[in-house]
Amino acid sequence: MRGIRMNHDVVGTVISYTSLRNKDRRVKVPKPAPPEWKPLSRMRTHEQVVAEIENRLDNGSLKPGDRLPPERQLAEALGVSRGAVREALRILEAIGVVEAGTGSGPSSGSVIVKDSTAGMGMVLRIHLQLASFTPDDLVETRLMLERLACRKAAGVASVGDIANLRTLITQMRGTHTTASYNDLDAALHVEIAQISGNGLASALMAALREALRQAMVSAFERLEDPASMMETLTNEHEAIIDAIAAGEGDSAADLVAEHILNFYRAVGVSDPEWAD
């Protein structure tokens, strides 16, 4: 019995010794280094106010048409000065996000805009002037948007949609200044984009037309016979609408591309080689 106990003791000692040796042989994986601490970006107080409003728009707690609290109340809620709130609201108004509230009382707070087209157009126009975009860049971008819109509109346009487009054609056949005709032209193209169901394409189209409005009107006025060009454009518009009404998306896309390129070439804005 003593021998057996001794054997057990020996075995236990061997096992313990082996386990210790195996532990020593284990590969030790170094722990990953903690992430490097970096300075936080410094934001001025009014920028923090802008960021807070942007966050609330992003998470849905603020929506188009909502009224912000009056200046004093908003400053107290955010723990900032009224001057910081005022500066933030000026910036948001300048880029077309809010409309300034007037007067005092419950109706004095600024309102989140419902239609951001004017603001987008203004910002886009300024950046077009600052950046190195060429006329061909603008034409190519517009062609992509317009072709997409016409192709999709042809698949979903209702009888009422087509009727609205034809009403614009009738209005175009009246007597116009270059500016009033350009506005009807823009309305028709934006309407097609809206019919397509692509909200972003529609917003971008409207902003692009707004950004280029004055340049297009000026180019129109330099033509020898603006009235003749209006008639040509109106006939082309009608052909595009006929294709959309017939459900011929590819044909409508090709017609709108030809329509845009011919106009830009006629007014000397762009003559892209890749379009030939």
Secondary structure, DSSP 4 states (H G I P E B T S, - for coil): -HHHHHHHHHHHHHHHHHHHHHHHHSPPPPPPPPPPP-PPPP--HHHHHHHHHHHHHHHTSS-TTPBPPPHHHHHHHHTS-HHHHHHHHHHHHHTTSEE---SSSTT-S-EE-S--HHHHHHHHHHHHHHS---HHHHHHHHHHHHHHHHHHHHHH--HHHHHHHHHHHHHHTS---HHHHHHHHHHHHHHHHHHHT-HHHHHHHHHHHHHHHHHHHHHHHTSS-HHHHHHHHHHHHHHHHHHHHTT-HHHHHHHHHHHHHHHHHHHTS---GGG-
